[in-house]
Amino acid sequence: MPSANKTHSVSLRAQSANIKEELDKKNKHTIDPITFSVILNRFRTIADEMTLTMEKTAWSSVIALARDFSCAIYDAQTRQVCMMDAIPVHTNSMHVVLQEIARIFDGNIYDGDVIVCNDAYSGNTHVGDLVTACPIFHKGKHMFWSMTKGHQLDCGAFIPTSVAAGAKDVWQEGLQLPPIKFYEKGEKREDVIRMYLANMRYQELLHGDLMAQLGSIWNGKRRLLELVAQYGNSKMEQYMEAIFDYADRRMSEEIRSMPDGHYEGVSWLDTDGVGGTHIEVKARVSIQDDHVHVDYSGSAPQTPGGNNSSFGVMQASAGVPIMLATDPAIPRNDGCIRHISAEAPEGSVCNAQYPASTALATCGPGDTLQEAVWKALASAVPERVMAGNGKDSNLPMFSGKDSRGKKNIDWGCMFFNGGPAGGASQGVDGWPLIMTSGGMGGLKIASVELSEILYPFRVDRQEIGTDSMGHGQYLGGPGVEIQITPTSGEMECNLFGEGQSNPPHGVLGGTPGIGGSSYKENLQTGKRSYCSSKGRMIIEKDDIWVGYSSGGGGYGDPLKRDPKAVIESILAGLISLNCAKNVYGVVINKATMRIDIEKTNFLRKEMSAVRGPLEVTQPNRPGASDWVKNRLRPGDEYLIDPQ
């Protein structure tokens, strides 16, 4: 993930080169390019400061260490003004829940209000994400919204997690908060906040996270008031419109450069959370002039478990691949968003109907909806797309009782350290630990040493998995293998993953990732209990938990990979000698570790002659990975969505 400073420098270079030319003719005498750049980058700095405020003051590891949150700025009309280093599945849909907040409180929005929401049927992503938003008034006029969205460690579900795969309706997910005021006209509503926390596990941590979210939006409010005080309401509105128009024109040019047409992609969810398998997601991407429309019609009906998409996640997931296929220097605001639209039948897995559970919406459903769009785009603009991300094939929520101190206290930890890798793209190998497509590098892994201090488990092993990725001219990012031992009695593991049996896709001849998930092993008997990518396991004191994440998909023909790059990948532990020969056609002298050029050229010619035509994307069938089948030993067991 590029640093914020690098992102700024790239954007500023782009601006200095073309802002004067890009600014609309009608504004050429009223919009000053220097002031335009200053205001645009002030917005970015404010969003960055909001992000740092939240990260540095949060209490739970899911926000402070894993960084599962986003901050953004909106105008009074709920149009996105600015977001920076954040989670795409959040920021590409936060305007949806803000529109619902504005609708519900229309005529009842005051300076000093703080409105929260976690309800997926009020435009939010899923119940695990808590929105906090405050309106910002200057000289009596509503000018902005300051907004955060943070993943909560708990939401009062029937099991200790905020992503309950087995939830069969919204009530099993936990406490639902449609838009509600925690502060009104500056007055704290203590009774409402007490009610909220009373329904949660880990109340002290969640109260700390709530304060961090409030601190973030209030810091944003303070900085935005300083900005508007400097320029005045009228000038600020004028320049915001210019910023929107600038992004609009740039995005319009990008989409017009794509070939018009209709393109289709299909992907599959592993399970529904309660035993159903291979749930189909279809996407039809229509590019016309400067607009892209994504239609998920034909996808499977909603599932009885928690592995459904909400409307907000559907909107975000349709747009993220389009955004990533365009120039990253374009400001990501309403000017971009207005060029993309999406729809899905109500009651489908892509747009669940109340009261169906959408507990996992930002996870497997979001990634799978994105993957279907990526596959469709591979037929339109293959040079702009990436191969499949490793999905969240190994993301657990651990919990239990910590008896290391005097008190036997409840603990919980979303541990992303074994997270999946990113897909390759034209000219670039994939990166490790990109995490989910919805996170796209915004999530972080926690310090092992700090985690072992905070929680009663030991990380025995955390390492790159050899041959864990998809292969191609450009290599998918590698997956991660991780082993954990409980150190204070048993611990509960709730998995909310995806991509075990339906691995991330390859592009233009690149192969898929291998898939991944986890098992527990009893150290006394040696028996392994494998789990599907979702489910609940109890890790007892004589058990270890072992997780494998999938590497990303490969891009391009593996036989075209530079043999020197193949050798480098072997020396780095990414691929094996057997893989080098059998997949890449590279013959290596094991004694000298040098390439035999003559034998390599002959083998590659022979392999190319006997294989079939390269596919645009693969796999194109459900259940393509044999990840578990290849690992089961006599006496082991495989559990699908255990509760």
DAFENBEL-V845230 format. One record per helix or strand of 2 or more residues. SS is the DSSP state (H for helix, E for strand). FROM is the first residue (numbers start at 1). TO is the last residue. If there is no record, write none. Layout:
BEGIN
ss=SS from=FROM to=TO
ss=SS from=FROM to=TO
END
This chain:
BEGIN
ss=H from=4 to=22
ss=H from=25 to=27
ss=H from=33 to=57
ss=H from=61 to=64
ss=E from=69 to=75
ss=E from=80 to=83
ss=H from=88 to=91
ss=H from=94 to=104
ss=E from=114 to=117
ss=H from=120 to=122
ss=E from=129 to=138
ss=E from=141 to=151
ss=H from=170 to=173
ss=E from=180 to=184
ss=E from=187 to=188
ss=H from=190 to=198
ss=H from=203 to=231
ss=H from=233 to=256
ss=E from=261 to=271
ss=E from=277 to=288
ss=E from=291 to=295
ss=H from=311 to=324
ss=H from=334 to=337
ss=E from=340 to=343
ss=H from=361 to=380
ss=H from=382 to=384
ss=E from=396 to=402
ss=E from=409 to=415
ss=H from=448 to=454
ss=E from=457 to=464
ss=E from=480 to=486
ss=E from=491 to=496
ss=E from=506 to=507
ss=E from=518 to=522
ss=E from=528 to=531
ss=E from=534 to=539
ss=E from=543 to=548
ss=H from=558 to=560
ss=H from=563 to=571
ss=H from=577 to=582
ss=E from=588 to=589
ss=E from=594 to=595
ss=H from=597 to=610
ss=E from=617 to=618
ss=E from=637 to=639
END
